[in-house]
Amino acid sequence: MTRIENRSSRAIGLLQGVLIAAALLPAAIRAQEPPEIPAPSDTIYEVGLADGSMIIGRITEADPQRVVITTVGGGTLEIDRSQIRSIRAAGGQVVDGQYWQSDPADTRLYFTATGRTLEAGEAYIGTYLIVLPFAAAGLTDRIMVYGGAPIFFGELEPYYVGGKVQVVRTPSVRASIGTLAFGVDDDLAGIAFGVGTFGSEITAFSAGIGFFYTGDDVANEPAFMIGGETRVSRRMKLITENYILPDAVGALFSGGFRFIGDRFSAEVGVFGGAADGELGCCFPLINFNYAFGR
């Protein structure tokens, strides 16, 4: 029992650390020195200004006092260099002359992880099914931690904590390994998994395999995940996430939409299951996500 309690205490401590990191990372980013301005090129950048606004475009001129940006829409803006607070290569894409912002929640589908990870200094908070808060933070460009519980204060049970490490990163393939640990009434169990995401920001397919464990006992049969996502417009993505459970328990399936903002995203869908020849459908899914440090 002492070993389980120690594990539970460490897991709760990690969950608290995730929540603190998600809260403090944006402040640390704001405290950084003014960014270095890249040389003019055809690269599209996201340029954050002191007033909180964001400009998307190419840097066409730069000197010690000013920067000239040509937006994706063809306009030209001259900006005082001191007003620029952040600049980074755009994570999104230009589609038919319109900039499609990168998905702020692309490290997961509905619940499960994709092969993508948060970048260093990025974080997000949100809720599953409205009442289950969660948080995540990028420690490096390839390592992230996450956790959640029904409440932020008081008894953090049941809770989960975990981490993910990206082992493959190419333009069309992102693959990661990770784990989730769940704690309820001093009992600790979890799943160790590997997941790959194949495709682009617009359309991608994800597949994963996981083994459930309780203490030192690991399940003999794996669970499988198959999912997909495709952008149908600048602000909307279709998502599906499906599982084949071990020991012939059955299957879970889901599908719906993600509505994408600059930092905020929301998901609406349905999920159900099948077991012993019976089908259970359809239950509503409503999730929210807010990103920091992007």
QUINOR-V904075 format. One record per run of one state. SS is the DSSP state (hx for helix, st for strand, lp for the rest). FROM is the first residue (numbers start at 1). TO is the last residue. If there is no record, write none. Layout:
# QUINOR-V904075
ss | from | to
SS | FROM | TO
SS | FROM | TO
This chain:
# QUINOR-V904075
ss | from | to
lp | 1 | 1
hx | 2 | 30
lp | 31 | 43
st | 44 | 49
lp | 50 | 53
st | 54 | 62
lp | 63 | 65
st | 66 | 71
lp | 72 | 75
st | 76 | 80
hx | 81 | 83
st | 84 | 89
lp | 90 | 92
st | 93 | 95
lp | 96 | 97
st | 98 | 100
lp | 101 | 107
st | 108 | 108
lp | 109 | 112
st | 113 | 113
lp | 114 | 122
st | 123 | 128
lp | 129 | 131
st | 132 | 138
lp | 139 | 142
st | 143 | 149
lp | 150 | 158
st | 159 | 169
lp | 170 | 172
st | 173 | 184
lp | 185 | 186
st | 187 | 199
lp | 200 | 202
st | 203 | 214
lp | 215 | 216
st | 217 | 218
lp | 219 | 222
st | 223 | 233
lp | 234 | 235
st | 236 | 244
lp | 245 | 250
st | 251 | 260
lp | 261 | 263
st | 264 | 275
lp | 276 | 277
st | 278 | 292
lp | 293 | 294
